[in-house]
Amino acid sequence: MSRARRIPVGRDEGDQRLDRWLRRRFPQLSQGRIERMCRKGEIRVDGARVRASTRVAAGQEVRIPPLPEAAAPRPRSPARPVDADVRMIRAAVLFRDDHLIVLNKPPGLPSQGGSGQGARHVDGLAGALTFGRPERPRLVHRLDKDTSGVLLLARSRRIARALSGEFQARRTRKIYWAVVAGVPQPPMGTIRFGLRKAPGHGPHGGGERMLCVHPRDMDAAPDARRATTDYAVLHALGRRASWVALVPVTGRTHQLRAHMAGVGHPIVGDGKYGGPGQENPGHGWGAQLGGDISRRLHLHARSLRLTHPVSGEEMTFTAPLPPHMRSTWETLGWREEDTPADPFVEQGR
């Protein structure tokens, strides 16, 4: 075991998540262990307690507790994506230039790796997206595994830092489409429930979920983080289901899924937050409509608006619906072209 030490963040290492900085320095650390050490206060930045997602800045000092020595790596061939995955990830490209790559991420494909994922995730397939450039593109943000839609990658570290700053400062605009059980009332509004993490089970924290905290209870929940979601009902199927647009004003883990379930209108196909059935007495609606529709999560990152980090041009990228959601639209008689690109504009949201 090594002794506790304090390591400064290098000049070229700033503006990145603490957990990523740690994994580059100490590859023997798992994500779960990093998060546990942060919760216990064993890892600190400039003497302050931090989260694994805290962003570190150049010149800050990170306190590292005693760690086991890294085991000597066993010689093995690096995991390489199969040809079908290379074709799949290249076919997902919506836009690319010298600085950006925009994907329409398929549902079921993780943004980053985890236990047992191998190389089959967007980050692991990034080597197939170099298109002749020496650097692998870097993820700027993430989508849940089963969420489809617009996902942004930067083609250099400098551009990644610039775009991360835009996301942090909320100068980008993301609009999601979802099918939810029931019809939210009023048809346009804002959800302001805080979110706190409920730990999962097992060594890797599997099954963890976010719990909603009413705004009036936030002062009594110091571990909760404020979260805000704008929503708008676009079309309804009687009172049974509706097509909604969602804007995550803040960007918390599982925010849209937890918020919609928290107001009694879970996203269709959401087994984690939606409950087991269409009727869920005492807990609002369930997240099932029956048949094939209920088997897949109906949440899609429809569009992303940003200012290009080099040209300064305002750009909007739009992702077509994935096959299972397109099939649902056809079944329910909805058409993509029947709604405005941004239904919140007239309300000044």
Salt bridges, closest charged atoms under 4 A:
GLU13 OE1 - ARG25 NH2 3.10
ASP15 OD1 - ARG55 NE 3.19
ASP19 OD2 - ARG17 NH2 2.78
ASP85 OD1 - ARG120 NE 3.07
ASP97 OD2 - HIS308 NE2 2.75
GLU135 OE1 - ARG138 NH1 2.83
ASP144 OD2 - HIS254 NE2 3.75
ASP144 OD2 - ARG257 NH1 3.17
GLU166 OE2 - ARG171 NH2 3.04
GLU208 OE2 - LYS197 NZ 3.75
ASP230 OD1 - ARG349 NH1 3.59
ASP270 OD1 - ARG257 NH2 2.90
ASP292 OD1 - ARG295 NH1 2.58
GLU336 OE1 - ARG302 NH1 2.90
GLU337 OE2 - ARG335 NH1 3.61
ASP338 OD1 - ARG335 NH2 2.96
ASP342 OD2 - ARG173 NE 2.74
